[in-house]
Amino acid sequence: MKCKVVHFIWLTLHDFLLLIRCRHGEIIRGNLDKELKERERERDERERERERSA
């Protein structure tokens, strides 16, 4: 019986850690996407300014 309880606790903890890791990964990915979009937008703005000045 004790073994089953320990096993249940271990599985629950493991699932919880996986969930945290997945969420953390999504957050990091989300931030990277924001940075990439921002850089792309800045680059587009610079290209437009060059076209105007040319």
SETIFI-908183 format. One line per 3 residues: number of its first residue (from 1); their letters; for each residue x, y, z of N, C-alpha, C. Coordinates in nm, 3 decimals. Each point is the difference from the previous one (the first is absolute). Last residue first. Layout:
NUM = a = X Y Z X Y Z X Y Z  ...
//
This chain:
54 = asr = 1.578 5.828 -5.081 0.067 -0.026 -0.129 -0.068 0.073 -0.114  -0.162 -0.004 0.458 0.114 0.091 -0.015 0.069 -0.019 -0.136  -0.368 -0.281 0.118 -0.045 0.139 -0.002 0.116 0.095 -0.029
51 = ere = 0.092 -0.458 0.062 -0.070 0.021 -0.127 -0.047 0.145 -0.013  0.195 -0.131 0.405 0.102 0.003 -0.106 -0.065 0.027 -0.135  -0.283 -0.064 0.368 0.069 0.129 0.011 0.106 0.013 -0.110
48 = rer = -0.223 -0.412 0.038 -0.091 0.103 -0.051 0.067 0.138 0.004  0.231 -0.359 0.193 -0.002 -0.014 -0.146 -0.091 0.106 -0.062  0.013 -0.028 0.468 0.126 0.055 -0.052 0.003 -0.008 -0.153
45 = edr = -0.367 -0.198 0.220 -0.005 0.146 0.013 0.126 0.064 -0.057  -0.017 -0.469 0.023 -0.091 0.050 -0.104 -0.006 0.152 0.004  0.238 -0.213 0.340 0.073 -0.011 -0.126 -0.085 0.055 -0.115
42 = ere = -0.198 -0.028 0.424 0.102 0.105 -0.002 0.075 -0.001 -0.133  -0.307 -0.347 0.074 -0.071 0.127 -0.019 0.100 0.117 -0.008  0.166 -0.425 0.104 -0.045 0.003 -0.139 -0.068 0.133 -0.032
39 = rek = 0.124 -0.085 0.443 0.119 0.024 -0.083 -0.039 0.013 -0.147  -0.339 -0.120 0.300 0.040 0.138 0.023 0.121 0.035 -0.087  -0.154 -0.443 0.000 -0.096 0.087 -0.069 0.041 0.146 0.014
36 = lek = 0.252 -0.318 0.237 0.021 -0.014 -0.144 -0.093 0.093 -0.078  -0.053 -0.024 0.468 0.125 0.067 -0.037 0.023 -0.006 -0.150  -0.370 -0.235 0.173 -0.021 0.145 0.012 0.125 0.075 -0.045
33 = dln = 0.028 -0.466 0.026 -0.083 0.041 -0.113 -0.023 0.150 0.002  0.221 -0.189 0.365 0.087 0.000 -0.118 -0.078 0.046 -0.122  -0.239 -0.059 0.398 0.087 0.117 0.008 0.091 0.010 -0.122
30 = gri = -0.272 -0.382 0.041 -0.082 0.119 -0.023 0.083 0.126 0.002  0.203 -0.407 0.116 -0.026 0.006 -0.143 -0.080 0.125 -0.035  0.072 -0.087 0.454 0.126 0.038 -0.066 -0.023 0.015 -0.150
27 = ieg = -0.360 -0.158 0.245 0.026 0.140 0.036 0.126 0.047 -0.071  -0.114 -0.451 -0.039 -0.092 0.083 -0.078 0.027 0.148 0.027  0.240 -0.313 0.255 0.044 -0.001 -0.139 -0.087 0.088 -0.088
24 = hrc = -0.128 -0.069 0.443 0.119 0.086 -0.003 0.052 0.009 -0.144  -0.351 -0.296 0.081 -0.047 0.139 0.010 0.118 0.096 -0.013  0.101 -0.457 0.019 -0.068 0.033 -0.125 -0.046 0.146 0.000
21 = ril = 0.190 -0.171 0.394 0.102 0.013 -0.105 -0.064 0.039 -0.133  -0.283 -0.092 0.365 0.074 0.125 0.022 0.100 0.021 -0.113  -0.228 -0.405 -0.001 -0.091 0.109 -0.031 0.071 0.134 0.014
18 = llf = 0.229 -0.386 0.135 -0.011 0.007 -0.146 -0.088 0.116 -0.043  0.030 -0.090 0.459 0.126 0.056 -0.051 -0.003 0.012 -0.152  -0.365 -0.211 0.207 0.001 0.142 0.035 0.126 0.067 -0.055
15 = dhl = -0.040 -0.466 -0.039 -0.093 0.068 -0.091 0.001 0.151 0.024  0.250 -0.264 0.298 0.060 -0.003 -0.133 -0.088 0.074 -0.102  -0.164 -0.064 0.436 0.109 0.098 0.000 0.062 0.010 -0.139
12 = tlw = -0.320 -0.332 0.064 -0.063 0.131 0.009 0.105 0.109 -0.009  0.148 -0.446 0.024 -0.061 0.030 -0.130 -0.063 0.138 -0.001  0.180 -0.152 0.409 0.106 0.020 -0.098 -0.059 0.037 -0.137
9 = ifh = -0.296 -0.122 0.345 0.059 0.132 0.027 0.106 0.031 -0.105  -0.188 -0.427 -0.017 -0.099 0.101 -0.037 0.057 0.141 0.018  0.260 -0.361 0.150 -0.006 0.001 -0.145 -0.096 0.107 -0.050
6 = vvk = 0.024 -0.081 0.460 0.124 0.065 -0.046 -0.002 0.013 -0.151  -0.350 -0.241 0.190 -0.011 0.141 0.037 0.121 0.077 -0.051  0.000 -0.467 -0.049 -0.097 0.062 -0.091 -0.013 0.150 0.028
3 = ckm = 0.268 -0.260 0.291 0.064 0.013 -0.131 -0.094 0.070 -0.099  -0.157 -0.118 0.426 0.089 0.115 0.008 0.064 0.027 -0.136  -0.261 -0.387 0.045 -0.083 0.120 0.000 0.087 0.126 0.000
//
